[in-house]
């Protein structure tokens, strides 16, 4: 995954954020907070990619105490989790 693909993920998060800001469903406030956390974390991933190079795999994670984020596996099979 390269920076261009990560930018597409961020674009998708922006669309979700707009949807959940409308607060049409009961859990939209919680979902909006998770999207905002994921958006902050994806920027950290993008910075890491800019410094270290492309990544092998990226998976969304939701941890109780830390919120939404991303688990990134690089080409050396090292796993790093990024949270807001």
Protein Blocks (a to p, Z undefined) as FASTA:
>chain_A
ZZklmmmmmmmmmmmmmmmmnomafklmmmmmmmmmmmmmmmmmmmmmmmnopcfbdcdd
ddfklopadddddfkopacdddZZ
